[in-house]
Amino acid sequence: MKTDIILKSKNIFTSRTDTPVSGGVAVTGNKIAAVLTDEELLDWSADKVLDYGEKLIMPGFVDAHVHYFMGAMAASDHWTTEPTGSKSEADCVEIMKKFEKSHPDEKRLVGLGWFPAAWGDAPLPSKKSLDEAFPDKPVYMFAADFHTLWTNSKGLEESGITPDMKPRSGSVEVDDNGEMTGIVMEPDAYMPAMYMAQSFDDATMKEINMGFLKHIASCGITSLSEISYEPYTEKVLAKYKSLKALEKEGLLTTRVHLYTEFVGHTDFTTALEWQKELDSEKVRLSGVKALVDGVCSTYTGMLLEPYSDMPDTAGIGVPFAPREEIEKSVIAANKAGLPVRLHSIADGSVRLALDVFEASLKANGKHGLPNTIEHIEHIHPDDVPRFAELDVIASMQPFHLILDENEKPVRVGPERAKLEWPHRTLLDAGAKLAFGTDYPVVDFNPYPTIHAAVTRCFSDGSPASVNPEECVTLAETLKAYTAGGAAAYNRDDIGTLEEGKLADIIIVDRNLFDIPAAEILQCSTVLTMFDGKIVYEK
């Protein structure tokens, strides 16, 4: 048999079995022609044969939860992620001063990565420190989890954020005198600022996209999403079409799955019209998404019982939109053939999400759509078996456990924290797992995420959770990071190495199955094949 390319190795992980096998992967055009044993290789020839010895061949990573456009900005030289390492408000300000000095032509300064949990017990920052340092230039500082914006007076002015705004969820914080503090909670409230932070001309946007695509390919990511649930506006559609333009030029080297807003909608005509226009193997509108709650870090995660460290917290048990409204939109979206993805951090929001998905099954019958719950950082034991019962995918990001820095035991108490990031419990209960990063909350590099899933430890080996028994095996992790992501995207043509699947294949610099877990952090991708073409080679 003749083919275009054969990739050979003693270690091929197909994501269908639990251990690697020796042999080769034959690629013809943009598809996998066969996965071959060593004996079967003798009957095949190819224009190009690449032998990777002991290195691991596996499917390209399918990152199940990505904010593509925010990620593109974060990976560019126009935003800075240096605040990720900040330890205080003053530290953050100094970081932004250095950024301004090295980027004097930027019209506005955008930083990403500060996180309350990394600042100990310090209060949330305010606009005063930014105003003193930057009186004449807008500054937008997004928290690592993208649920809180910290900005200055110029930023509030430029983006038009005012105290009397009435977002669907979140809030514009004010002090005792009614003056804005510069803190804006949740994406619905700070969206005007996000639009300003992403304002670049077409040439700059193309430069940003191309740089980002190179980074994605170097990490071995061949499928991801734009999961920021934006509204049905011409501006948003134009942004989506910019990806189609890259695809048409042959420059798009990852598959992007788009998700639009859906809460408050029962008529999805526009979504379906966009879906017809955005329905290729590389760019497609895959469904709709919404936030049920926020994050436990700033007490906007929806709990069944009060926070342990703030028992009188307002809003416990209250979702970002009325339960009835979410349910109607879920039923209507599924009826229209659109999968639904619900951001649900805490046990109350996870239960609500399961409830509305159950209501959709009762209303629509067994529709077969991959509804997913995103994050699931904390769950009530009674809700664990419902994922398998309702065929709901658990879309989770293992490195968030590391980012959390043991905050959950403080917020929800040690007893409830026993089911923080419950990977093992969900998997053993029959749930389907889909892993990802939530980039740019966590970097695309997949190996720290893999390490977090299999060890539940920080990089120094110390425990990152109160429940180390929730770790999962390497094979289970890789399957969730490939086939699981494909299931979340409602695709059966990617995610495994099988005859007829699209040829999205990567080579890892060593056999992940034959190294100590700590060494996973040093691994890297040495080759990425996307759609049958080599798009990255180390």
N, C-alpha and C positions, 0 to 999 in steps of 0.2 A: 504494500500500500504506500502511496506517495502523499505527502502533506507539505505544508509550507514550513512549519517550525516544529521541532521537537525539543521540549525542555526535559532534561533527565536529572534524576537525583535518587539517592538511596532512601530519601525521606519525602514522601508525597502525602500530604494530609488533604483529603478530599472534602472534609466536613460532612461526610456520610458515615464514616466509621470512627472509632475512638483512637486509633493508632495509625501512624504513617506506614506507607508501603513503599517498596523499591520499584522503580520503573521509569515511566516517562509520560508526558502529556503532549499529545499531538494537536496542533492548531492549524486549521485550514480557514483562511479568510479571517473573519471575526468570531469564529466559533471553535469550540473544543471538538475535535474529530474523535478523540478517544483518550481514555486513561489506560495506559498499557503496563503490563507486567514486564519484567526483564526478558522473559521468553518471548512475549509478543513483540517486543521492540525489534527482534531479529527480522521480522517480516515487514518492517516499515522503513521508509527512507524519507528524507526531507531536504529542502533547499538549505536549511540552517539547522544544525543540531547543537544545542548548548547544554553542556554537562556541568551541573552544580555540585557534584560530589556528595558531601554530607549535609549540605544546606537544605533548608526546608522549603519545599514548594507547596503553596496553599492558595485558596481563592483570595482575591483581593478583599480587603476589609470593607464591610458594608456598615458604615457608621450610621446607626439608626436615628440619631438625633443631633442635627447640626443647624446652626443659624448661618447660612452661607454668606449672605451679604455683610452682616456684622463681622463675620469671621474674616472676610476678605479685607475689610478695613483694618481689623486688628492685626492681621499678618503683614500689612503694608507699613511703609515708613511714615504714613500720615497720621496714624494713631500710635500711642505707646502703651505697652503692657507692663512697663516697669513698676507701676503701682502694685502689681501682684506681690512684690516682695516687701511692701511697706509695713511698718510696725506701728504707725501713728498718723494722725492728721498732719502734723508738721512735717513728717517724713514724706508724705504724699506731695505736699506743696513744694518741697525742695526738688523732688523728682520732676515735677511739672516745670519748674523754673529751668532746670537743665535741658528739658525737652524743648522749651521755647527758645533757649539760647542756640541750640543746634538746628532749630527749624524756624527761623525768623520769618519765613514767607507764608507760613500757615495762617489762614484767616481766623481760625479758631483752634483751640487746643483740646484734644480728646485723649483721655486716659482710661484705662480699663484694668480692673483686677483688685482694687482695694476690697477688703472683706472684714466685716465687724468681728468675726471670730478670731482673726489674726491680730486684732488690736486689744485683746484682753477684755477688760471691763470698761473700756473707754466709751464715752457717749458718742452718738453719731456726729459727724462733722457738720460745719455750717458754712454758709457763703462768706462769712466775715474773713476767714483766713485766705480764701481765694480772691476776694475783693482787694485785700491789702496787697497781694502779690501780683494780681492781674486786673487792674482797675479799668482797662480799656479794651480787653479782648475776651470774648466768650470762652469759658472753660467748661467742658462736660466730662464729668468723672463717673463712669459706670462701675457699680460694684461687680465683683467677680461673677456673681450669679445673675447679673442683669435684672435684678428686681428693685434696685434702688439707684437713683441718680443723685449726685451731689454736684451742684453747679453754682456759678457766681451770679451777681446781679446782671452782668452783661449777657450771660447765657439765658437767664429768665426773660430778659427783655427781647433778645433776638428770637427766641423760640415762641414768645407770646404766652408763656405759662403764667397764669394768674391764680390768686387764692379762690376765686369764685368759679373756677372750672369744675365741671361735674363729670369726671371720667366714669366709665362703666365700672372700673375697679381702681383701687389705689387712692392716693391722696396727695395734695400739695401741702406740705407741712408749714405751719405758721407758729410764731412764738406767742407769748402771752399778750403782746400788743397787736396781734393780727398781722405782723410782718412776716413775709416768706423767709424761711430759714435757709433755703437753697437745697433742701432735701425733698425729693419727689419720689413717692413710693409706687412701684409697679409700672409695667410697660404702658398700660392704657393711659396713665396719667402723664408719663414723660415722653410719649410718642412724638410730640412736636419737636422736642429736643433731639430725639434720635434722627428725625428727618434732616435737621440742620447738620448734625454730626456726620451724616452720610452724603452731604452735598458736595459733589465734585463734578467737573465737566466731563464730557464723554471720553476725551483722550486720557484723562487721569483715571477714570473708571476702568478703561481697558487695560491700562498699565497695572492697576491694582488687581484686576482679575487674573491677568497673566502671571503675575508674581505669586498669587495665591494658588493657582493651579499647579505651579511647579512645586510648591510646598506640599500640597495634597498628594501629588504623585510620589514625592520622595518618602512620604509616610506609608505608602502602599494602600491608600484609600481610593477605591474605585467607584464607590457609590455613597451618596450622602443626601442631605435634604436642605431645603430652605423652609424651616418650620416656624417662621415668625408670625404666622396667621395674620397677614395684612389684609386690608379692605379691598373691595372691588373698585379700584380707581384706575384711571388711565396711567397715572404715575407708576403704580405698582405693576401693571401689565407691561409697561415699557421696560421696567427693570427686569422682568421675567424674559422679555423678548431679547434683551441684551445677551442672555445666555444662548438663546436660539441663534443669534448672530454669530457668536463664537462657534457654535456647533456647525453652522453653515460654512464657516471658514476652515473647519477642520481643526480648531484650536481647543475645543472642549475635551478635557482628558479625565473627566469623572462624570458619573450619572447623577443628575440633580432632580430630586423629587420635591415638588412644590406643594405647600399647604396654605390655604386661605382661611379667613375668619368664617365662623359659622354661628356663634351665639347671637340670638336675635333674628336669625334668618330661618324661614321655613320654605322660601322659594329659592332654589339653587340654580335657576336658569342661567345666570351669569357664570357661575362656577362650571357648569356643564359646557357652556360656549367656550370658555377659556380652555377647558380640558380638550376640546376638539382641536384647538390651535396649538396646545402644548401637550403632545401625545406621541413623542418619539422614544426611541430606546435610550436617548441621552437626557432629554428634558421632558418632564411630564408633570402635569398637575395630578397629584396622587390622592388628594383628600382634603379634609378641613381640620382645623385645630382650634382649641380654646384653653384658657387657664381657668381651672376651678378654684385654685387658691394661689397663695404666693409662696413664701419660704418661712421656715421656722426661725431663721436667723433674726428676722425683724418682726416676728410674731404675726405674720400674715398667713402662715400655714394654717389650714382649717383642721382643728382637732375635735375629737369626740368629747374630750374632757379638757379643762383648762391647762395652760402651761404650768409646769411645776415651779418655774422660777418667776412667774408672774400670774398668780391665780386669778386676779381680777381683770385679765386682759380682755378688752372689748372685742366683740366680733367672733368669739369662739363659736364654731359650728355654722358660721355664715359664709356661703360661697361668694365668689366674685359676681355672680349673676344669680337671680332666683332659680331655685331647683326646677320649677315648672318650665321656665324659659329654656334652660339647658336641655331638659328632657324633650321638649317639643322640637328643638333644633336637631338633636341627635336622631330622633325618629325620622324627621324630614330628610336629613342628609343621607342616612342609610337607605331610605326609600328611593332616593335619587341615585343610589349606587355609589355614594361617596363614603369611604372609610373615615372614621372620626378618631382623632387623637386628643386626649385630655390630660393636661398638666395637672397632676395631683400629687402633692408632696407628702401631706400628712394623712393620718388614718381617717379623719372625717371626710376629706375630699376624695380619698380612694374609695370609700364606701359609697359616696354619692355617685362617683363615676360608674362603679359597678351597678348601682341601682338603675341609672338611666340607660346603660347598655342592656340591662335585663328588660327594661321597659321597651326598648327598640326591638328586641327579639320577640316579645309578646305581640307587638304591633305589626311587625314586618315579617315574622316567621324567620326561619334559619336562613339568613341572607348570605353567609359565607364571607362577609367583608372583614378585613383585619382591623377591627377596632383595637386601639391600644391605650394603655394608661402610662403616662410618662413620669418617670422618676421614682415614685413609691419609696420614699425615704423612711417611711414609717407606716405600719399597717396593724390593724386589729386582727387577732388570731381567727376570729369568726369569718373574716373575709378572704383568707388565704385560699380555701378550696374553690371559691367562686370564679377565679380566673379560668380554671380548666372547665368548670361547669358552663360558663358563658362564652368560652373560646375567645377570651380577651388576652392580648399579648402584653406582657410586662416589659416595657421599654425602659431600661435602667442604665445608669452611668456609674460604674464601679469606682472611678476615681473621685467622685463626689464624696465618698466616704473619707478619703484622705483630705480633701479640701475642707471638710466639715471640722476637722481637728477636734473630734470628740465633743462636739457641742450638743448633740442629741441627748446624752444622759443629763445634761443640765436643763435643757428646754423641756423635755418630756419625762424626765426622771428615769432611774435605772431599770425599773420594771418594764415600762413601755418601750424603752430603748433596746430590750432584748430582741425586738423585731425591727431594728433599724437596718436598712438595705438588706432585706431578707432573701438573698439570691437562692441559697440552698433550700430554704423552706418552700419558696414558691416552686422551684424546680421539682422538688420531691412530691409536691402536691399536683404535679401534672401541668403546670403553667409553661407556656412558651416564653423564653427569654430573648430579648433583642438588646444587644449592648451598643453603647456609643459613648460620645464624649460631652455632648452639649457645647461643642466648640462655638464661640471662643471662651466659654467658661473654663474649659479644660483643653489643653493643647491637643492637636490632632495625633501626635505621636502615640501609636496604639499600645506600645509596650508597657508604659506605666499603668495604663488601664488594665491590661492583662495581669500585670503583677498585683494590682490592687484586688482583682477578682479572686486570684488563686491564693493570696496570702493574707489579705485584709490587714496589711502592715504598712507602716511608713517606710521610706527608703532605707532608714537605718535598722529596719527589722523589728522595731517596737510596735506593739498592737495599736491599730487605728480604730478599734471598735470594742464594744463590750461583749460581742458575740462572734468570736473567731470561728465558731462552728458553722457559720454561714458562708464559708469559702466554698468555691466550686472548683472542679478539676480543670486542668488545662484544656482538655478536649471539649468539655462543656462550655468553657469560656470562648474558645475559637469558633465553636458552632454558633453561639449567640452573637458573635461579632461578624458572622458571615451569613449563614443560612437564616439565622434569626432576624437579622436586619432585612434580608430579602423578603421574609414573610411579612414584616412590618410595612414594607413598601409595596406589598401585594404583587410580588414578582416571583415567577417560577423559572426565569431564564438567567438568574445570577445566584451567587451565594454558595455554590458547590462546584466541584470539578467533576463534570459528567458530560458524556457525549451530547452534543446539541446545545449546551449552555454557552452563553456569550463568553468569550475568552478574556476574562478579567482575572489575571493570575499574578501572584507576587512570589519573590524569593526572599526568604529571611536569611540573614548572614550565618545562622547556625540552627541546629535542630532544637527547637524549643522543648521537645519532649526528652532531651538527653542532657539537660543542664540544671544546676541548682536554681530554685525559684528566684533567688536574689539576682542571678545573672540575667534574668529577663529584662531588667532595667537597662542593660548595656546593649541589648539587641537592636538591630536596625534592618531596614529594607534595602536590599541591594539591587533589586530590579522590580519594576512595575510594568506589567503588560495590561493595556486597556483596549478592549475591542479588537484584540488580535495584534496590536502594535505596541512595541516597546516605547513607553513614554518617559521612563526614568531608568537610569542605570548608574549605580554608584561607582 
